[in-house]
Amino acid sequence: MSRKGQEYILVTREIDYVAEVGDKVRVWTTGQYEESNPIQGEAIKIETIN
């Protein structure tokens, strides 16, 4: 996942979502991130945006 040039890697435990390249999504996270490059965190909800 990337946002305005910043990349993120998100773990998606217990979320039934298969991402495709180019998908536009809204993502909710736990708010806790690892200070790495790319940034890592855990997604708790993913919603497709049309």
MOKAUR-V724230 format. One record per residue. RES is the residue in three letters. SS is DSSP state (H for helix, E for strand, L for the rest). OMEGA is omega in degrees with one decimal (999 if undefined). NEAR is the number of other ideal C-beta (glycine too) atoms within 8 Angstrom. Layout:
RES|SS|OMEGA|NEAR / RES|SS|OMEGA|NEAR
//
This chain:
MET|L|175.6|8 / SER|E|180.0|7 / ARG|E|177.7|6 / LYS|L|177.2|4 / GLY|L|178.9|4 / GLN|E|179.3|8 / GLU|E|178.0|8 / TYR|E|168.7|12 / ILE|E|-178.5|9 / LEU|E|173.1|11 / VAL|E|-177.9|8 / THR|L|178.7|9 / ARG|L|175.5|5 / GLU|L|175.2|3 / ILE|L|-179.7|9 / ASP|L|-178.9|2 / TYR|L|176.8|6 / VAL|L|-177.0|3 / ALA|L|173.7|6 / GLU|L|176.9|5 / VAL|L|179.4|4 / GLY|L|177.2|4 / ASP|L|172.2|7 / LYS|L|-174.2|6 / VAL|E|170.1|10 / ARG|E|-174.1|6 / VAL|E|172.8|10 / TRP|E|-179.9|7 / THR|E|176.7|11 / THR|E|-178.1|6 / GLY|E|178.5|5 / GLN|E|-176.6|6 / TYR|E|173.7|9 / GLU|E|178.4|6 / GLU|L|179.8|4 / SER|L|177.2|6 / ASN|L|4.9|4 / PRO|L|178.4|8 / ILE|E|-179.6|12 / GLN|E|179.0|10 / GLY|E|-178.7|14 / GLU|E|175.5|10 / ALA|E|177.4|12 / ILE|E|177.3|7 / LYS|E|175.8|7 / ILE|E|-179.6|11 / GLU|E|177.5|7 / THR|E|177.1|7 / ILE|L|178.8|6 / ASN|L|999|3
//
